Amino acid sequence: QVQLVESGGGLVQAGGPLRLSCAASGRTLSNYVMGWFRQAPGKEREFVSGINRSGSSTYYVDYVKGRFTISRDNAKNTVYLQMSSLKPEDTAAYYCASKSDYNYKSTRLYDNWGQGTQVTVSS
């Protein structure tokens, strides 16, 4: 299994940007589809974005489309989530996850998770 560690969370004002990183160790990141999820207090975890193994294709849920950008640097074994125009409703713990499946648009089969990083957006 690849070990995943998120970083970059914090407190930001509404409308501001934030970049999350997910560093992988243990195995080559390019062997995995990667995704970002989030979970707000009292809510279920939800899918935010996915990226294919090479980084050439990405997928976003509607409520972050145009504001968030997922990318990966396989040479650095790192996946990123660049977030802009943040809203208070984006407040959540953000998790990166990996899977061996090829479908980067699907929320299914993610089987390895980081510990999460908290993002708080103030109004």
Backbone bond lengths (Angstrom), bond angles and torsions (degrees), N, CA, C in turn:
res aa  C-N    CA-C-N  psi(-1)  N-CA   C-N-CA  omega(-1)  CA-C   N-CA-C  phi
1 Q - - - 1.451 - - 1.524 110.58 -
2 V 1.292 115.06 148.22 1.449 120.22 174.71 1.529 107.86 -89.36
3 Q 1.319 116.51 139.20 1.463 121.14 176.86 1.524 108.31 -93.48
4 L 1.311 115.66 134.56 1.461 121.80 -175.59 1.522 110.26 -119.13
5 V 1.327 115.62 134.22 1.470 120.72 178.60 1.524 108.55 -133.46
6 E 1.332 115.43 117.35 1.460 120.85 177.91 1.522 111.02 -87.57
7 S 1.317 114.34 153.22 1.463 120.93 174.43 1.523 108.17 -154.95
8 G 1.335 114.45 169.03 1.453 119.47 175.45 1.511 115.30 103.37
9 G 1.320 116.74 -6.05 1.461 118.83 178.05 1.512 111.62 -69.64
10 G 1.325 115.38 169.50 1.451 120.12 178.96 1.504 111.52 164.56
11 L 1.323 114.46 -166.84 1.459 122.06 179.90 1.524 108.58 -99.52
12 V 1.313 116.34 130.05 1.461 121.04 -178.93 1.522 108.73 -141.29
13 Q 1.313 116.48 149.70 1.458 120.51 177.85 1.522 110.15 -78.54
14 A 1.295 115.42 152.09 1.459 120.34 176.84 1.517 110.10 -55.10
15 G 1.317 114.70 137.18 1.448 121.49 -177.77 1.510 114.20 91.70
16 G 1.303 116.43 -11.51 1.451 120.91 -177.70 1.506 113.69 -86.00
17 P 1.331 116.23 171.79 1.451 121.99 178.72 1.534 112.10 -104.32
18 L 1.309 113.76 162.89 1.459 120.70 174.42 1.518 106.89 -158.99
19 R 1.316 117.09 142.67 1.454 120.02 176.77 1.520 109.96 -119.75
20 L 1.297 115.33 124.88 1.453 121.76 175.97 1.520 109.51 -97.96
21 S 1.320 114.61 146.18 1.462 120.77 175.76 1.517 109.35 -122.83
22 C 1.303 115.05 151.13 1.458 121.66 176.30 1.524 106.57 -133.49
23 A 1.308 115.95 106.62 1.458 121.21 -178.54 1.520 109.62 -94.40
24 A 1.306 114.85 133.93 1.463 120.53 -177.96 1.518 110.52 -112.05
25 S 1.301 115.19 145.69 1.454 120.76 175.70 1.517 108.48 -144.02
26 G 1.298 114.76 159.68 1.452 119.37 177.20 1.515 113.31 103.96
27 R 1.334 115.16 -41.93 1.462 118.94 178.66 1.521 108.56 -146.83
28 T 1.319 115.86 166.03 1.454 120.82 -178.22 1.518 110.38 -71.33
29 L 1.320 115.19 124.13 1.457 120.41 -175.88 1.519 112.34 -63.55
30 S 1.310 117.61 -29.16 1.465 120.95 -176.70 1.525 112.94 -65.31
31 N 1.310 116.86 -9.60 1.464 120.36 177.29 1.521 112.73 -82.63
32 Y 1.347 117.48 -1.90 1.457 120.97 -171.18 1.517 112.62 -129.92
33 V 1.307 114.30 142.26 1.466 120.55 162.36 1.525 106.71 -74.01
34 M 1.316 116.26 141.15 1.455 121.04 -177.95 1.528 110.91 -120.60
35 G 1.312 114.58 148.68 1.455 119.06 179.11 1.513 111.30 -141.74
36 W 1.317 114.86 157.94 1.457 121.97 171.48 1.527 107.90 -115.53
37 F 1.323 114.10 136.90 1.455 122.61 177.14 1.519 107.67 -128.18
38 R 1.319 115.93 166.14 1.454 119.25 174.53 1.516 109.54 -145.41
39 Q 1.324 113.93 156.30 1.459 120.08 178.37 1.520 109.42 -142.11
40 A 1.315 114.82 117.85 1.460 121.31 176.80 1.524 108.94 -90.03
41 P 1.325 117.80 156.25 1.463 120.55 179.66 1.523 112.16 -55.45
42 G 1.311 115.80 129.66 1.456 120.58 178.37 1.503 115.01 78.08
43 K 1.324 116.97 3.85 1.461 119.96 -178.66 1.522 110.25 -121.17
44 E 1.309 114.95 162.10 1.456 119.30 177.09 1.530 110.29 -77.27
45 R 1.304 114.02 155.98 1.461 118.78 176.51 1.521 109.30 -66.44
46 E 1.333 116.38 139.04 1.455 120.45 -178.40 1.519 110.98 -129.64
47 F 1.296 114.15 149.46 1.459 122.61 179.43 1.514 109.54 -75.18
48 V 1.316 116.52 139.34 1.457 122.13 179.59 1.525 111.08 -113.12
49 S 1.330 115.83 -50.33 1.461 118.92 -173.36 1.518 110.02 -161.04
50 G 1.335 115.47 153.64 1.453 121.38 175.74 1.517 111.05 -136.51
51 I 1.314 115.81 156.45 1.458 120.90 -179.36 1.523 108.79 -141.91
52 N 1.333 115.59 140.47 1.455 118.57 -177.70 1.534 110.31 -76.01
53 R 1.305 115.11 177.39 1.464 120.33 -170.37 1.530 113.09 -62.75
54 S 1.310 117.04 -37.43 1.467 119.74 -178.05 1.524 112.38 -85.85
55 G 1.314 116.36 -19.16 1.458 120.37 -175.38 1.517 113.25 92.18
56 S 1.318 117.40 4.18 1.458 121.01 -176.03 1.526 113.04 -81.16
57 S 1.325 117.08 -16.87 1.465 120.76 -178.87 1.514 110.30 -133.80
58 T 1.325 114.20 139.41 1.454 120.43 -178.49 1.526 110.50 -134.02
59 Y 1.317 114.53 161.89 1.455 120.78 179.51 1.523 108.52 -142.70
60 Y 1.339 115.61 141.33 1.464 121.03 -179.87 1.523 109.97 -134.17
61 V 1.305 115.13 145.82 1.457 118.14 169.96 1.522 108.33 -74.87
62 D 1.309 115.57 157.42 1.465 120.23 -171.26 1.526 113.44 -57.90
63 Y 1.321 117.10 -38.28 1.463 118.65 -172.02 1.526 113.80 -76.38
64 V 1.319 118.74 -3.06 1.462 119.96 173.23 1.522 112.07 -120.38
65 K 1.313 115.75 -5.20 1.460 119.66 -176.46 1.529 109.65 -61.21
66 G 1.302 116.63 132.18 1.450 121.82 -178.57 1.516 113.67 88.46
67 R 1.329 116.77 -13.20 1.466 120.32 -179.66 1.536 111.77 -113.98
68 F 1.309 116.83 -33.20 1.469 121.17 -178.16 1.529 109.60 -109.67
69 T 1.326 115.11 147.67 1.460 121.18 176.17 1.514 109.46 -133.62
70 I 1.312 115.73 123.25 1.458 120.75 175.90 1.520 108.63 -97.10
71 S 1.302 116.32 142.34 1.459 120.80 177.16 1.523 108.20 -152.14
72 R 1.299 114.93 169.15 1.459 119.13 178.73 1.524 110.29 -146.94
73 D 1.306 114.77 149.21 1.457 122.27 174.32 1.524 105.76 -123.81
74 N 1.300 116.00 95.97 1.464 119.62 -175.31 1.529 111.80 -66.14
75 A 1.308 116.61 -27.93 1.466 119.13 178.09 1.524 110.74 -66.76
76 K 1.342 115.78 -29.46 1.467 121.05 178.88 1.523 111.47 -99.34
77 N 1.322 115.80 0.68 1.467 120.03 -179.45 1.527 111.70 54.82
78 T 1.310 116.06 43.54 1.463 120.66 -174.74 1.528 110.33 -136.91
79 V 1.311 114.49 141.16 1.461 122.34 173.29 1.520 107.98 -116.60
80 Y 1.320 115.57 145.43 1.460 120.40 -176.63 1.527 110.61 -124.15
81 L 1.310 114.04 155.21 1.454 120.74 169.34 1.516 106.68 -133.27
82 Q 1.318 115.42 104.47 1.459 121.25 176.59 1.511 107.77 -87.45
83 M 1.317 115.68 121.61 1.453 121.00 -177.69 1.519 109.13 -116.17
84 S 1.300 116.64 133.88 1.452 121.52 178.01 1.526 109.32 -134.19
85 S 1.322 115.20 167.89 1.475 120.84 -178.72 1.524 110.56 47.92
86 L 1.317 115.28 47.72 1.454 119.66 -175.77 1.521 111.43 -66.63
87 K 1.322 114.08 146.34 1.456 122.25 -178.95 1.532 108.86 -119.72
88 P 1.311 117.35 155.52 1.476 118.63 176.59 1.526 113.04 -54.45
89 E 1.301 117.05 -32.68 1.468 119.87 179.56 1.531 113.55 -71.77
90 D 1.328 116.91 -6.82 1.467 120.33 173.30 1.529 111.65 -82.43
91 T 1.318 116.63 -6.22 1.463 121.04 179.42 1.520 109.87 -60.60
92 A 1.327 115.93 123.72 1.458 121.48 -177.17 1.517 109.32 -178.14
93 A 1.318 115.53 168.63 1.458 121.29 165.90 1.524 106.99 -85.28
94 Y 1.302 115.62 130.06 1.463 120.91 -177.58 1.523 109.50 -106.91
95 Y 1.320 114.56 134.22 1.449 121.57 -176.81 1.524 110.52 -124.76
96 C 1.315 116.37 138.93 1.453 118.79 167.54 1.523 107.97 -99.65
97 A 1.320 114.28 155.42 1.446 119.96 -177.13 1.520 109.12 -149.40
98 S 1.314 115.51 158.16 1.458 121.13 -179.74 1.520 110.91 -129.15
99 K 1.332 114.62 156.90 1.456 119.92 173.64 1.517 109.65 -153.62
100 S 1.308 115.03 156.95 1.459 120.84 179.92 1.521 112.28 -87.02
101 D 1.324 116.25 -13.33 1.464 121.67 176.39 1.527 110.39 -62.98
102 Y 1.342 116.57 158.81 1.460 119.80 -178.52 1.529 114.22 -93.83
103 N 1.327 116.75 -11.77 1.457 119.72 -172.20 1.521 110.96 -84.73
104 Y 1.322 116.67 100.07 1.459 121.40 -176.57 1.530 111.82 -80.45
105 K 1.331 117.65 -8.19 1.460 121.02 178.67 1.527 111.95 -92.05
106 S 1.301 115.96 -12.02 1.458 120.33 -175.34 1.519 111.30 -97.21
107 T 1.328 115.33 144.85 1.461 119.93 176.64 1.522 112.16 -84.64
108 R 1.314 115.83 -7.83 1.461 119.79 -175.18 1.527 112.64 -78.66
109 L 1.346 113.92 153.94 1.467 124.24 168.57 1.519 115.01 74.73
110 Y 1.317 117.78 9.76 1.470 118.07 170.73 1.527 107.40 -69.64
111 D 1.312 115.80 126.43 1.461 117.63 -172.86 1.516 113.99 -129.33
112 N 1.301 116.43 8.22 1.462 120.16 -178.72 1.516 108.10 -143.46
113 W 1.335 116.90 128.50 1.455 122.01 -170.45 1.518 111.48 -131.08
114 G 1.323 114.39 148.43 1.445 119.97 169.45 1.516 110.32 -82.82
115 Q 1.317 115.82 -178.39 1.464 120.47 -176.48 1.518 112.57 -87.22
116 G 1.313 116.71 -12.57 1.453 121.12 176.90 1.511 113.52 95.99
117 T 1.323 115.27 155.59 1.454 122.22 174.57 1.524 107.63 -138.03
118 Q 1.325 116.09 136.00 1.457 121.16 -172.74 1.526 111.04 -85.49
119 V 1.305 115.14 132.36 1.463 122.63 173.85 1.519 107.59 -118.14
120 T 1.311 116.16 124.41 1.460 121.45 178.49 1.517 108.52 -124.28
121 V 1.320 115.99 123.25 1.457 121.87 -178.57 1.516 108.08 -111.03
122 S 1.306 115.99 119.17 1.465 120.78 -179.41 1.521 110.34 -93.50
123 S 1.321 114.58 147.13 1.470 119.38 -178.15 1.517 111.14 -90.67
